[in-house]
Amino acid sequence: MSVRSLALARLGPSGLRTARRVRHWYRSARRAFMPAVSPGRLLEQLARAGVSRGDALVVHAALARLGNIDGGAAAVVTALIEAVGPDGTLLMPAYVDRDAAVAASAAGRPIDLRVEPGRQGAVAEAFRQWPGVRRSSHPFSSMCAWGARAEFLTGGHDRDPRVCHADSPLARLVDVGGKVLGLGVDMGPVSFYHVAEDARDGFPIDPYDEGTAVSYVDAGGSTVRRTVRAYAPRWSDRRIDAPDRDWMRDAMGRYLDVHGGRRWFTFGAGPAWIITAPSFLSCLQELTRAGVTIYSDPQAWSAVQ
């Protein structure tokens, strides 16, 4: 375990929240003194990275790590939309707190996906509110989509109690040959991993809880009550997005670079990467066959490096 991981583990939940607020403030202050990056420059960077008109992209973005973007989150969304064009499609997460969604349902005040904000940062939230964006039907793990394939990608999310099942937006992204794009993020906040667990047979563990009946208002205004399964807390401290799993995030990144054709580029003034969804899934399946998952220990990972 790295020195950084040990320090994060010792902070505890409240300390981690404070550390994140301080880090966010520091990055915001630093951005103010950086040269502004124009929307036109963002579009050039996406084109140079291989984003083409007609592409279907799922995007994870951390605005604070992209430098001083002229126009902020809206400029990032605009550049992405212009890059894929009217025949392309964008997909971003609009997740909410699972416990809050369940509690709201139990109290008779179900969350309303027409207005409920997501919790994935400024870019994803700006995208959620963009004209023409559709939101999939899930009480705490919905995805938002814009473009030619938006209806197809979001249309089947309520067909299974799991999150990334075969008719989920991320699994359907594989079906259309889409791409996974990370803007200023490492390999931690990447939901695509779960497609290998939910949409394909042979995964060695069941990462879910038993399921809970939840009521919510979907994006069309209808009240829905169905059983949904959340990722079980017993696995959360072993998963790739846990605070002390920076070593696994690095290992996953190296594997995708070598075996999946993941490409690095600069977006704004920050690091970014892109990989096709089919290649990403193929790598996850190869790792699973080798006995390695996003829940594995360092010894298992060392065997595939």
Secondary structure, 3 states (H helix, E strand, C coil): CCHHHHHHHHHHHHHHHHHHHHHHHHHHHHHCCCCEECHHHHHHHHHHHCCCCCCEEEEEECHHHCCEECCHHHHHHHHHHHHHCCCCEEEEECCCCHHHHHHHHHCCCCCECCCCCCCCCHHHHHHHCCCCCEECCCCCCCEEEEECCHHHHHCCHHHCCCCCCCCCHHHHHHHCCCEEEEECCCCCCCHHHHHHHHCCCCCCCCCECCCEEEEEECCCCCEEEEEECCECHHHHHHCCCCCCCHHHHHHHHHHHHHHCCCEEEEECCEEEEEEEHHHHHHHHHHHHHCCCCCCCCHHHHHCCC
